[in-house]
Amino acid sequence: MIGRDGWAGLVVLAACAVLYWLTLDLKGNPLVPIGPEFYPRIVLGISAVLAALLVVADALAQRARTSSGGARAGPKPNYLLVTLTFVVFGIYVVALPYLGFRVATVLFVVGLAVLLERPRGAKGWAKVLVLALVAAAAAIHRHRASRRKSLETSASTRRGWLERSRARLSPYPPARARDGEAAE
């Protein structure tokens, strides 16, 4: 018999298959090397692989459970902790516009670390603060690097677009090179 995780994995697999099929109708822009279907297909592919792993893990757990006589292994689920994690994340999202990315991210990492396992002593609190600062620094560095790349790409794209627009809107025909002369 299939368990809850197996059913969830099968539902996600079916959803991934349907959504992947829908990406086949997306039309790409010939000026852009990566079409609009690229990222959805990556996300759907990763989701499908994870869903398949969930189905396999559930099947293995069911087989182990039936061979051991139905005893459930592992700790009891802590639904309160899961709910509080969502609450902390919601507070982080709401705090972002007011506190800014840097401060809100540090506070979020500290709050989540404390929620998941309360630090003991000064050494534990120091570890939590170092973790928060390193996580925030890594996120900020990654954000700046991707933003820089995005700005470089958009600037070159914008330059090409402006040149083509000016050529289209100009009442004068484009200058043609004469024999032996270079075009401007």
Backbone hydrogen bonds, N-H to C=O, Kabsch-Sander energy under -0.5 kcal/mol:
donor,donor_aa,acceptor,acceptor_aa,energy
7,W,3,G,-2.2
8,A,4,R,-2.6
9,G,5,D,-2.6
10,L,6,G,-2.2
11,V,7,W,-2.4
12,V,8,A,-2.4
13,L,9,G,-2.4
14,A,10,L,-2.4
15,A,11,V,-2.5
16,C,12,V,-2.7
17,A,13,L,-2.2
18,V,14,A,-2.3
19,L,15,A,-2.8
20,Y,16,C,-2.5
21,W,17,A,-2.1
22,L,18,V,-1.8
23,T,19,L,-1.2
24,L,20,Y,-0.6
24,L,21,W,-1.0
25,D,22,L,-1.2
26,L,23,T,-1.2
32,V,29,N,-1.5
35,G,33,P,-0.6
38,F,35,G,-1.4
41,R,37,E,-1.8
42,I,38,F,-1.7
43,V,39,Y,-2.6
44,L,40,P,-2.7
45,G,41,R,-2.4
46,I,42,I,-2.5
47,S,43,V,-2.6
48,A,44,L,-2.5
49,V,45,G,-2.2
50,L,46,I,-2.4
51,A,47,S,-2.4
52,A,48,A,-2.5
53,L,49,V,-2.3
54,L,50,L,-1.9
55,V,51,A,-2.1
56,V,52,A,-2.4
57,A,53,L,-2.9
58,D,54,L,-2.3
59,A,55,V,-2.3
60,L,56,V,-2.5
61,A,57,A,-2.4
62,Q,58,D,-2.6
63,R,59,A,-2.1
64,A,60,L,-2.3
65,R,61,A,-2.4
66,T,62,Q,-2.3
67,S,63,R,-1.9
68,S,64,A,-1.5
69,G,66,T,-0.6
70,G,65,R,-3.4
79,Y,77,P,-0.8
82,V,78,N,-1.4
83,T,79,Y,-2.4
84,L,80,L,-2.7
85,T,81,L,-2.0
86,F,82,V,-1.9
87,V,83,T,-2.0
88,V,84,L,-2.6
89,F,85,T,-2.3
90,G,86,F,-2.5
91,I,87,V,-2.5
92,Y,88,V,-2.1
93,V,89,F,-2.4
94,V,90,G,-2.3
95,A,91,I,-2.4
96,L,92,Y,-1.4
99,L,95,A,-3.1
100,G,95,A,-0.6
100,G,96,L,-1.9
104,A,100,G,-2.1
105,T,101,F,-2.3
106,V,102,R,-2.1
107,L,103,V,-2.5
108,F,104,A,-2.4
109,V,105,T,-2.6
110,V,106,V,-2.4
111,G,107,L,-2.9
112,L,108,F,-2.8
113,A,109,V,-2.4
114,V,110,V,-2.5
115,L,111,G,-2.2
116,L,112,L,-2.6
117,E,113,A,-2.3
121,G,119,P,-0.6
124,G,120,R,-1.0
125,W,121,G,-1.8
126,A,122,A,-2.3
127,K,123,K,-2.0
128,V,124,G,-2.0
129,L,125,W,-2.4
130,V,126,A,-2.6
131,L,127,K,-2.7
132,A,128,V,-2.5
133,L,129,L,-2.5
134,V,130,V,-2.8
135,A,131,L,-2.7
136,A,132,A,-2.5
137,A,133,L,-2.5
138,A,134,V,-2.6
139,A,135,A,-2.3
140,I,136,A,-2.6
141,H,137,A,-2.7
142,R,138,A,-2.5
143,H,139,A,-2.4
144,R,140,I,-2.7
145,A,141,H,-2.5
146,S,142,R,-2.5
147,R,143,H,-2.4
148,R,144,R,-2.7
149,K,145,A,-2.1
150,S,146,S,-2.4
151,L,147,R,-2.7
152,E,148,R,-2.4
153,T,149,K,-2.5
154,S,150,S,-2.8
155,A,151,L,-2.3
156,S,152,E,-2.0
157,T,153,T,-2.2
158,R,154,S,-2.8
159,R,155,A,-2.4
160,G,156,S,-2.0
161,W,157,T,-2.4
162,L,158,R,-2.7
163,E,159,R,-2.3
164,R,160,G,-2.2
165,S,161,W,-2.5
166,R,162,L,-2.7
167,A,163,E,-2.0
168,R,164,R,-2.0
169,L,165,S,-2.5
170,S,166,R,-1.5
181,E,178,R,-2.3
